[in-house]
Each structure stands twice: as structure tokens, then as C-alpha cells.
Amino acid sequence: DIQMTQSPSTLSASIGDRVTITCRASQNIYSWLAWYQQKPGKAPKFLIYKASSLESGVPSRFSGSGSGTEFTLTISSLQPDDFATYYCQQYNSYSPITFGQGTRLEIK
Amino acid sequence: QVQLEESGGGLVKPGESLRLSCAASGFTFSEYYMTWIRQAPGKGLEWVSSISTAGTTIYYVDSLKGRFTNSRDNAKNSLYLQMNSLRADDTAVYYCARGRGMGTFDKWGQGTPVTVSS
């Protein structure tokens, strides 16, 4: 199985900050990486696919980059609505699809 | 608009069975892969199973093969997850999600909670 490791597990930041979350894959997944945002008690929301493609309707302050085994999600200027947990997910194959353990973004 | 609504969750005893349903609306259901993903309390997301548009190809996480069965009825715009021999570690919120391309999930239901406890 492809293991996905996110860092940090928790990130404290302030409104207006630029933040970056890292996701590492245990083997090459090319650009087959997605990012999701989840708020407490809610379903995840699809943010980014193919490592850097922004889903329609997602604010442009979100961006993704990377390929191979190392990827990042960046929020250029944190807004109050951005405090949530973020998950990366690899889809290089269905054998199996795997998620990172999540990064909780909290208000400093 | 796209809507996915799960149902069928609840409290069951270890060893019992449960069948989850996901009713889809607002899109052409038969044109999309569909997936079940679960989340144990306080934990991360775990992919469970994906099913192709016609239901002819089904993928499962290895740990659940043989106990869980994913199926769909395109005439009823519905997705199902039959869960047998349930165990305490199957306790989770179960989400159905619409597939985008090969392996991403662009729309999710609100989830249905399953609790396995004696």
C-alpha cells in the first residue's frame, strides 16, 4: 500500500498568514494527488486534484504543488473559514486509495 | 444541484449485518464511479470501496474484502454497502462520494453513523 504522511499534524496560524502543509508519499504517485478540507461534523470538501488543479469554486488563495513523492498545499492568506482539517489523498491506483492522517489548522 | 443522501446506519451488535444506502440526485448517476469512505470517531478518512459506472468493476480495501459488498442500481440512482460480520472497529461515519475521473471524490453525502457495540 502507498502510505501518505502529512506534516505537521497540527498547525497554529493567524488570519492573514501564509501556511503550507506537506504530504509525502511512500512511493512515486506522479501527480495523482488530491486535497480535501473537512470541518467538524461535516463531510470533506474537494479542493485540489492532480496535485495542482483547483476545483471549481475553490478560492484562489488555495494552491497545490509537487509531483512524485512530495506535495504541498498552500493557503496564501488565511481566512476565518479556512480553519479546518486538511487531508491529502493519493489515487495512483485503487490498490488501495489512501489518505494522509490529516493536518488540523487551528487559530493561534 | 448534486445531492447524495446516505441512510441505513445505526447501532448493531458484533457479528450482525447492516445495509447502507446512498440516494443520488442532481446528476446522471449512471455516468459516475461511486465510492464509500469511512471515518472512525476522531480519526482520519479511510477509503472502503469504489464501483464502476455499470457496477461491473468493484475495488475494495483488502482488510474488508469478503465482509463488505458494494453495489449499485442505476435505475434507482442508488448505491449500497452490505456490511456483514460487523466488528467494533467498523464503527465509523460512512460517506458515499461521487467519483471525479480516476480516483478523486468531488461530491460527498453528509454521512451515516454506524456503531458496532454489544
Chai-1 contact restraints between the chains, C-beta under 6 A:
chainA,res_idxA,chainB,res_idxB,connection_type,confidence,min_distance_angstrom,max_distance_angstrom,comment,restraint_id
A,A34,B,T104,contact,1.0,0.0,6.0,A-B,restraint_1
A,A43,B,Y95,contact,1.0,0.0,6.0,A-B,restraint_2
A,A43,B,W108,contact,1.0,0.0,6.0,A-B,restraint_3
A,A43,B,Q110,contact,1.0,0.0,6.0,A-B,restraint_4
A,A43,B,G111,contact,1.0,0.0,6.0,A-B,restraint_5
A,P44,B,W108,contact,1.0,0.0,6.0,A-B,restraint_6
A,F46,B,D106,contact,1.0,0.0,6.0,A-B,restraint_7
A,Y49,B,T104,contact,1.0,0.0,6.0,A-B,restraint_8
A,Y87,B,L45,contact,1.0,0.0,6.0,A-B,restraint_9
A,Y91,B,G103,contact,1.0,0.0,6.0,A-B,restraint_10
A,Y91,B,T104,contact,1.0,0.0,6.0,A-B,restraint_11
A,Y94,B,Y59,contact,1.0,0.0,6.0,A-B,restraint_12
A,P96,B,W47,contact,1.0,0.0,6.0,A-B,restraint_13
A,P96,B,V61,contact,1.0,0.0,6.0,A-B,restraint_14
A,I97,B,W47,contact,1.0,0.0,6.0,A-B,restraint_15
A,I97,B,G103,contact,1.0,0.0,6.0,A-B,restraint_16
A,F99,B,G44,contact,1.0,0.0,6.0,A-B,restraint_17
A,F99,B,L45,contact,1.0,0.0,6.0,A-B,restraint_18
A,Q101,B,G44,contact,1.0,0.0,6.0,A-B,restraint_19
A,G102,B,G44,contact,1.0,0.0,6.0,A-B,restraint_20
